[in-house]
Amino acid sequence: MIALLFIVGAINYIDRAAMSIVAPIASKALALSPSQLGIIFSAFFVGYSVFCFVGGYVSDHIGPKRVFTIAVTVWSVFCALTGAAGGFASLLIIRVLFGFGEGPFASTGSKMVNNWFGVTERGRAVGLVNAGNPIGGAIAGPLVGLLALTISWRWTFVIVGFLGIAWVGVWAFTVPDKRTPDIIPKNTTVESVLGREAAPDSIWTYIRQPIILLTAFAFFGWNYILYFFLSWFPSYLTMAHGLSIHSMSIVTVIPWLAGFIGLASGGFFIDWMVIRTGNALKARKIVLVSGLLISAVCVGIGGVVTGAVSAVVLMTVAIFCLYLTAPAYWTIIQDVVPSPRVGGVTGFVHFLANTSGIFGPAIAGYIVQYGGGFTSAFLLAGGIGIAGAMGVGLFGRTARVPSPQAAV
């Protein structure tokens, strides 16, 4: 299960990053200005953010396996259709529909992990499942760049879109929604074993908790930094530092590899912190706040430096620390919310967090074109990250709400 979700996570980011890699070529072919290109980047997140919630909510009812089958098929088809775009309007529509398909990935993956693993195993499970994302980002640079330069940018989307269809063919006939009933993961809580019988409250009971809302706000800052990097960093290297498409596609591998190391190790580190401190929520908050703060500061400084090497080094540190904290967001929710509501609450948090993708890339595009260039855009991204980290650090308390543990 982890291996397959790792692979599709890589495919997810190859497909998602493809547009930013070919943007310097595609924007010329389709006559897109920087502000229009920013809107195209943001259009993806209109569909994506809504279906973060829809995918998580539906996975609570029909199971995450079916949701993954449908979602990956949809995003792969519209990824391929990106190559058929004829201009700004058609590309805008395709990107929104592409976002519909990719939206359920993270919240549905969290539901799958919750079905399979106990409390002190979930950090590493979430980390390994999502570690495919930065690997996909690392692969996307040289793969998409090579295909775009040797074949065409249009056929590149068709080729990478086929990867997801091939994955669905394997997924549909393999892992089930949950472990077999006679196998109980070690360190499983009473809630995770008896949660279904305990009939938890409405998802809104849990969404209203301060720790959930503040985690969503911190996740907003996390995503703002990530999507700014994902959407604009390749163009920043070519536009501000004069790198060629070939050089840019190779250089962008470095931060993504650092992100993979951060995410793959972050889950193990968080689980170790949980055991070390004896307080799961406190341990996850420590990692979240410190990692997000360091990442945000590095991003802000990255917009001030004048050399390409310095910018890449700072963004590499930023992406490493950013991904190091990633399992904390998902596991905080799993600490606070009973199993039958994890998909819906996770999806809602992911929806709020990913509204940053709707506004962030477009705002960055307008700032680059009209409001001070890349420096201002980098500083804004760093400032939002700092605000998110401080919110959880200063005010992230857990409300007392009815839970299956209390019922038992």
Buried (B, 14 or more C-beta within 10 A) or exposed (E): BBEBBBBBBBBBBBBBBBBBBBBBBBBEEBEBEBBBBBBBBBBBBBBBBBBBBBBBBBBBEEBBBBBBBBBBBBBBBBBBBBBEBEEBEBBBBBBBBBBBBBBBBBBBBBBBBBBBBBBBBBBBBBBBBBBBBBBBBBBBBBBBBBBBBEEBBBBBBBBBBEBBBEBBEEBEEEBEBBBEEEEEBEBBBEBBBBBEEBEBEEBEBBBEBBBBBBBBBBBBBBBBBBBBBBBBBBBBBBBBBEBEBEBBBBBBBBBBBBBBBBBBBBBBBBBBBBEEEEEBBEBBBBBBBBBBBBBBBBBBBBBEBEEBEEBBBBBBBBBBBBBBBBBBBBBBBBBBBBBBBBBBBBBBBBBBBBBBBBBBBBBBBBBBBEEEBBBBBBBBBBBBBBBBBBBBBEEBEEEEBBBBEEBE
